[in-house]
Amino acid sequence: MKRHAALQHLSREHHTALKLARQARFSCDAGFDQAIVHAAQSIREAFAEELEPHFQDEEADLLPALAKAGADELVERTLAEHAELRDLNRRLTEPDIETMARFATLLGDHVRFEERELFETAQRLLYPAQ
């Protein structure tokens, strides 16, 4: 789907997030603790370098604009998911399969939600000429 220029960089960054979700899922499917530990280390590094800046960009610009435009439910869901993903990432300092599985599921679902609902609404409300 064609994205407004203001959303393109955020949409492109979702590719990295989906790769992390897949890595988390594969580590759970491997069925041994060392796979979880290795994936957790990699995910925590990528979270700090990739996901946290992405969340901050959305929270600084996109979400306030959407809130002002009346998309409160979408904004609240996005913020709640960001908070849970941050908590899960923090918990991955001592990784376990349940935390890793929840991280994998939530991150994948979150990206799909943003692409299908949040960004579509943003394009409609904030950039109607596109």
C-alpha positions as CSV (number, residue, x, y, z in Angstrom):
1,M,0.0,0.0,0.0
2,K,1.2,3.5,-0.8
3,R,2.2,5.5,2.2
4,H,2.2,9.2,2.6
5,A,5.8,10.6,2.7
6,A,5.4,11.4,6.4
7,L,4.7,7.7,7.2
8,Q,7.1,6.0,4.8
9,H,10.1,5.8,7.2
10,L,7.9,4.4,10.0
11,S,6.5,1.8,7.6
12,R,9.9,0.8,6.4
13,E,11.1,0.4,10.0
14,H,8.4,-2.2,10.5
15,H,10.4,-4.7,8.4
16,T,13.0,-4.8,11.2
17,A,10.3,-5.3,13.8
18,L,8.9,-8.2,11.9
19,K,12.3,-9.8,11.6
20,L,12.7,-9.5,15.4
21,A,9.3,-11.0,16.0
22,R,10.2,-13.9,13.7
23,Q,13.5,-14.4,15.5
24,A,11.7,-14.5,18.8
25,R,9.2,-17.0,17.5
26,F,12.0,-19.3,16.1
27,S,13.8,-19.2,19.4
28,C,10.7,-20.5,21.2
29,D,10.1,-23.1,18.5
30,A,13.7,-24.4,18.9
31,G,12.8,-25.7,22.3
32,F,16.0,-25.1,24.2
33,D,17.1,-22.4,26.6
34,Q,20.2,-21.4,24.8
35,A,18.2,-20.3,21.7
36,I,16.0,-18.1,24.0
37,V,19.1,-16.6,25.6
38,H,20.8,-15.8,22.3
39,A,17.6,-14.4,20.8
40,A,17.0,-12.3,23.9
41,Q,20.4,-10.7,23.7
42,S,20.0,-9.9,20.0
43,I,16.4,-8.6,20.5
44,R,17.4,-6.3,23.4
45,E,20.2,-4.8,21.3
46,A,17.9,-4.2,18.4
47,F,15.2,-2.9,20.6
48,A,17.5,-0.2,21.9
49,E,18.8,0.7,18.5
50,E,15.7,0.3,16.3
51,L,12.4,-0.2,18.1
52,E,12.8,2.4,20.9
53,P,13.6,5.2,18.5
54,H,10.7,4.1,16.3
55,F,8.3,4.2,19.3
56,Q,9.6,7.6,20.3
57,D,9.1,9.0,16.8
58,E,5.5,7.8,16.8
59,E,4.9,9.1,20.3
60,A,6.4,12.5,19.6
61,D,4.7,13.3,16.3
62,L,2.2,10.9,14.9
63,L,0.2,9.9,18.0
64,P,-0.4,13.5,19.3
65,A,-1.6,14.5,15.8
66,L,-4.0,11.5,15.7
67,A,-5.2,12.3,19.2
68,K,-5.9,15.8,18.2
69,A,-7.8,14.5,15.1
70,G,-10.0,12.3,17.4
71,A,-8.4,8.9,17.0
72,D,-8.2,8.4,20.7
73,E,-8.8,4.6,20.8
74,L,-6.1,3.9,18.3
75,V,-3.7,6.2,20.1
76,E,-4.4,4.5,23.5
77,R,-4.0,1.0,22.0
78,T,-0.7,2.0,20.4
79,L,0.6,3.5,23.7
80,A,-0.5,0.5,25.7
81,E,1.3,-1.9,23.2
82,H,4.4,0.2,23.3
83,A,4.4,0.1,27.1
84,E,3.9,-3.7,27.1
85,L,6.7,-4.3,24.5
86,R,9.0,-2.1,26.6
87,D,8.2,-4.2,29.7
88,L,8.7,-7.4,27.8
89,N,12.0,-6.2,26.5
90,R,13.1,-5.3,30.1
91,R,12.0,-8.8,31.2
92,L,14.2,-10.3,28.5
93,T,17.2,-9.5,30.6
94,E,16.3,-12.8,32.3
95,P,14.6,-14.5,29.4
96,D,12.1,-17.3,29.5
97,I,10.0,-19.0,26.9
98,E,6.7,-17.4,28.0
99,T,8.1,-13.8,27.9
100,M,9.7,-14.5,24.5
101,A,6.5,-16.0,23.1
102,R,4.5,-13.0,24.2
103,F,7.1,-10.6,22.8
104,A,7.0,-12.5,19.4
105,T,3.2,-12.5,19.2
106,L,2.7,-8.9,20.4
107,L,5.3,-7.4,18.2
108,G,4.0,-9.1,15.1
109,D,0.4,-8.2,15.9
110,H,1.5,-4.6,16.7
111,V,3.1,-4.1,13.4
112,R,0.1,-5.4,11.5
113,F,-2.2,-3.2,13.6
114,E,-0.1,-0.1,12.8
115,E,0.1,-0.9,9.1
116,R,-3.6,-1.9,8.7
117,E,-5.3,0.5,11.2
118,L,-3.2,3.2,12.6
119,F,-1.4,4.3,9.4
120,E,-4.5,3.9,7.3
121,T,-6.4,6.2,9.8
122,A,-3.5,8.6,9.8
123,Q,-3.5,8.8,6.1
124,R,-7.2,9.4,6.1
125,L,-7.3,12.0,8.9
126,L,-3.9,13.7,8.6
127,Y,-3.1,13.5,4.9
128,P,-6.4,13.4,3.1
129,A,-5.1,14.7,-0.2
130,Q,-3.0,11.6,-0.8
